[in-house]
Amino acid sequence: MIKTKTLHTTSICSASKLHKSFWKDLFKIENNQIIALKCKTIDSQILKGFLKAFRDYSKIHRWKYFRSAKFNFAGCDKIQKRGFRALNHFLQKDLLNLRQLKLNFDINLNVSDEVLRQFSVQLKHFQNLRQINLSFASCRRITNQGIIALQSRMAKKLKNLKEVSLNFATCHQLGSKGFTPLSSNLIPRISNLSQLSLDLSDSQEINTKFLNYFGRGVNKHAESLVSLNLNLAGCLQIDDNAIQALSYQISQPLCQLQHLSLHFYRCSKMTDKSLQTLGQWVAQKAVSLQKLELNFSLCPLFTDEGVSYLLKEISHHLRKLQYLKLGFSLCEKITNRSLVAFGFGEDHHLRNLQSLKIDFSSCYKITDAGLLHLHPLLRINMRNLKELAIHASRLNPRIKKVFAENLNFISAINFYE
């Protein structure tokens, strides 16, 4: 049986044999990640030299079977075609037995469709890969053609992936023709997906059609999905119909889902109907949740009615929930009624909830009176709570003292403005 290895900090960083004196100034290896320290300095030649030195050193020490590789070259926009080719060659020749691969090329102006296409060709060599994390945020030369090539290869060659994380935030040349294959072809084809993270924030063509396909893809993994993270912040076409399509297509109970994170920051067309739909969907389909994060900041149409309905569904059905974080920053119609709803009432079922984080910053109808009304409800109804964080504007310093004195069973109480 071949013994596999994992790359650790001390394996390379402390070895002067590996690199010339300037490698230490440009790279470090920590927690299994190769980190570019001076991003603006690193170019194709330096990257090629580092990879060659790494390869030579690994041969000396008979390192051949690495399980994990993480490369962070965010902002290294001097890396061009030669550097990308060298990295692809390195992956193909030296890291064939990878189980985990992470590549970060955020804010790199030289990442193009051709770079994605060449990288996708190498995926056929990674038959043992179980986790992939690719981040190309703000790579503005990527178009639909690049993302289509990438997802096509992943769907054909990496069907046994268990964890997938893709970040194409602020890639403004991507449209519905690029995003749709991600949800309609890539996600359904992966056999036993357990963790899925997709960041498409500030993508102007994410709409009802996309969420319709995305819901179908997630529905294929109802029995295996443990963690789901979807970031659609700034996707201005998201409205009540889109949320309805998402919840309708995920028809099967997500029986294994433990962590759900949804971000709808600046999705300004959403109304209370979206909160009601999401509340019903979470209550009916994700009853095993232990961690729930929902961000609705700068959604100006939300009112107390929608927030109260959402909280009622959460508190009555998510019996296993341990961590709850909800964000309503800059939702200007929200008042103290929404804040007080976090007292949950005597008939709630959140007996396992240990951490509660609430963001009502810049909601100027939230006042000291609401906070003073909230703390006795928490004292009565949330005796198992260990951590409380509240973001609110114009806080009176005495409020912090009142909470600290009356909720002494909570080990960490934090207020932020």
Secondary structure, 3 states (H helix, E strand, C coil): CCCCECCCHHHHCCCCCCCCCCHHHHEEEECCEEEECCCCCCEHHHHHHHHHHHHHHHHHCCCCCECEEEEECCCCCECCHHHHHHHHHHHHHHCCCCCEEEEECCCCCCCEHHHHHHHHHHHHHCCCCCEEEEECCCCCECCHHHHHHHHHHHHHHCCCCCEEEEECCCCCCCCHHHHHHHHHHHHHHCCCCCEEEEECCCCCCCCHHHHHHHHHHHHCCCCCCCEEEEECCCCCCCCHHHHHHHHHHCCCCCCCCCEEEEECCCCCCCCHHHHHHHHHHHHHHCCCCCEEEEECCCCCCCCHHHHHHHHHHHHHHCCCCCEEEEECCCCCCCCHHHHHHHHCCCCCCCCCCCEEEEECCCCCCCCHHHHHHHHHHHHHHCCCCCEEEEECCCCCHHHHHHHHHHCCCCCEEEEEC
